[in-house]
Amino acid sequence: MDDRKDVERLLDHYRPASPPASLRARVLGSAAAGPRGRALRRTIALAAGITALVLHLSASRIFADIARSRVEAAAAERRAAVEAMTAALGGGDLAREAAMQWLSGAETPTEPPAIADLTDLEASWFRQ
Amino acid sequence: MPWSRSEGDELADLYDRLGPGLYRYALMILADPVGAEDVVHDVFLALARRRGAGIVTIDAYLKLAVRNGCYSVLRRRKRRPDAENDTTARLEAAGDDDDPANRLALGAALGRLPPEQREVVHLKAFEGLTFQEIADLTGESINTVAGRYRYALDRLRAELGDRR
């Protein structure tokens, strides 16, 4: 029992620490802002998020449009080349087929020659 | 709507009168200064939103709100035990007589008590409430409250050893 009294006497000398002064300012600042102020901050954050999303989607669409227009331009160019070559070969289905085959061959990327067909010197270039 | 100037003054007066005591209460339950600040802030903010509507005894309302806030924090911590906090009950001298070594040792020993025991020690030793008043506040029986106080003092005595 006396031991408990000793602890109680020790506790009498102390108390929990006081709050920091910043807590008062924080409490009063938050209350002064009011729910409208807090709602406004939330709304601004939400609007910023939506704006970022819209900009992202718009940019994606612009890039897609650019890619699509390039593909369409290339197809038009190819059609014109086929027509020109068909006419140069005398016209008709056979000429068109030959023109298309020739253009397909011209569009196929060239691959490096098989290494077995090369001279030792040429092969050494590819090995480097 | 933000508080008007007079309402703001009223809240400032209320904080000056009750805020420090409520912070100390929260600090002793949580043994975590940052957590205690958050709880007191949230309680005053909730009061500001309600503008005191439906509150009969503001002192009792705030004390209970702080208590509930603290135990909510403790429940969340229990679910996420990795979110470990500083569990030293920070103390300051009540008078001129301060032995920093004793103060730190007592704070650390208090920090190792279960929150419920720390709360009873706070209400009895630091706030001077009777066991009956503590029982009324906490909703526990008077025997439970007295038992927690005894266990707490025994543990403090054992932890502090020859320091007393």
Boltz contact constraints between the chains, C-beta under 6 A:
constraints:
  - contact:
      token1: [A, 3]
      token2: [B, 157]
      max_distance: 6.0
  - contact:
      token1: [A, 4]
      token2: [B, 153]
      max_distance: 6.0
  - contact:
      token1: [A, 6]
      token2: [B, 164]
      max_distance: 6.0
  - contact:
      token1: [A, 7]
      token2: [B, 153]
      max_distance: 6.0
  - contact:
      token1: [A, 7]
      token2: [B, 156]
      max_distance: 6.0
  - contact:
      token1: [A, 7]
      token2: [B, 157]
      max_distance: 6.0
  - contact:
      token1: [A, 10]
      token2: [B, 164]
      max_distance: 6.0
  - contact:
      token1: [A, 11]
      token2: [B, 125]
      max_distance: 6.0
  - contact:
      token1: [A, 13]
      token2: [B, 94]
      max_distance: 6.0
  - contact:
      token1: [A, 13]
      token2: [B, 97]
      max_distance: 6.0
  - contact:
      token1: [A, 14]
      token2: [B, 91]
      max_distance: 6.0
  - contact:
      token1: [A, 14]
      token2: [B, 94]
      max_distance: 6.0
  - contact:
      token1: [A, 14]
      token2: [B, 103]
      max_distance: 6.0
  - contact:
      token1: [A, 15]
      token2: [B, 94]
      max_distance: 6.0
  - contact:
      token1: [A, 15]
      token2: [B, 126]
      max_distance: 6.0
  - contact:
      token1: [A, 16]
      token2: [B, 24]
      max_distance: 6.0
  - contact:
      token1: [A, 16]
      token2: [B, 27]
      max_distance: 6.0
  - contact:
      token1: [A, 16]
      token2: [B, 28]
      max_distance: 6.0
  - contact:
      token1: [A, 17]
      token2: [B, 90]
      max_distance: 6.0
  - contact:
      token1: [A, 17]
      token2: [B, 92]
      max_distance: 6.0
  - contact:
      token1: [A, 18]
      token2: [B, 20]
      max_distance: 6.0
  - contact:
      token1: [A, 19]
      token2: [B, 20]
      max_distance: 6.0
  - contact:
      token1: [A, 19]
      token2: [B, 23]
      max_distance: 6.0
  - contact:
      token1: [A, 23]
      token2: [B, 37]
      max_distance: 6.0
  - contact:
      token1: [A, 24]
      token2: [B, 15]
      max_distance: 6.0
  - contact:
      token1: [A, 26]
      token2: [B, 41]
      max_distance: 6.0
  - contact:
      token1: [A, 27]
      token2: [B, 15]
      max_distance: 6.0
  - contact:
      token1: [A, 27]
      token2: [B, 41]
      max_distance: 6.0
  - contact:
      token1: [A, 27]
      token2: [B, 44]
      max_distance: 6.0
  - contact:
      token1: [A, 28]
      token2: [B, 12]
      max_distance: 6.0
  - contact:
      token1: [A, 30]
      token2: [B, 45]
      max_distance: 6.0
  - contact:
      token1: [A, 31]
      token2: [B, 3]
      max_distance: 6.0
  - contact:
      token1: [A, 31]
      token2: [B, 11]
      max_distance: 6.0
  - contact:
      token1: [A, 31]
      token2: [B, 48]
      max_distance: 6.0
  - contact:
      token1: [A, 32]
      token2: [B, 2]
      max_distance: 6.0
  - contact:
      token1: [A, 32]
      token2: [B, 3]
      max_distance: 6.0
  - contact:
      token1: [A, 32]
      token2: [B, 8]
      max_distance: 6.0
  - contact:
      token1: [A, 34]
      token2: [B, 1]
      max_distance: 6.0
  - contact:
      token1: [A, 34]
      token2: [B, 2]
      max_distance: 6.0
